[in-house]
Amino acid sequence: MQQLTVIVPPSIRPYVGGQSRITVEAQTVREALGAMSAKSAQLKEHLFDSKGEINRFVRIFVNGRPVPLGSRGDEAVENGAEIAVVLALAGG
């Protein structure tokens, strides 16, 4: 399994013990986010919808490049990649 680093935005750091970066073993973005949220139901609710898909309000960047909107996150990611998570803010 490959080692990937997830860059955690401040808004969800409380769910990961305040860490700004987490190293996980995963092959894809979806696996990396799943591994990161495995111990926190609240974090999982932020990252995934009720069908288990990456939430539409979550933007993902792999090594600085955006993952296309609507992507399921199942594309392979190279060993050592950095995955940045950005949560959209909603208001009204």
Long-range contacts (C-beta under 8 A, 24 or more apart in sequence): 1-25, 1-26, 1-27, 2-26, 2-27, 2-77, 2-78, 2-79, 2-80, 2-81, 3-79, 3-80, 4-32, 4-77, 4-79, 4-80, 4-81, 4-82, 4-83, 5-80, 5-81, 5-82, 5-83, 6-32, 6-33, 6-36, 6-82, 6-83, 6-84, 6-85, 7-82, 7-83, 7-84, 7-85, 8-36, 8-85, 9-85, 9-86, 9-87, 11-87, 12-43, 12-46, 12-47, 12-85, 12-87, 15-40, 15-42, 15-43, 15-46, 16-40, 16-43, 26-77, 27-76, 27-77, 28-73, 28-74, 28-75, 28-76, 28-77, 29-54, 29-60, 29-62, 29-67, 29-71, 29-73, 29-74, 29-75, 29-77, 29-83, 30-54, 30-72, 30-73, 30-74, 32-77, 32-83, 33-73, 33-83, 33-85, 46-87, 47-85, 57-87, 57-88, 57-90, 58-85, 58-86, 58-87, 58-88, 59-85, 59-86, 59-87, 59-88, 60-84, 60-85, 60-86, 61-86
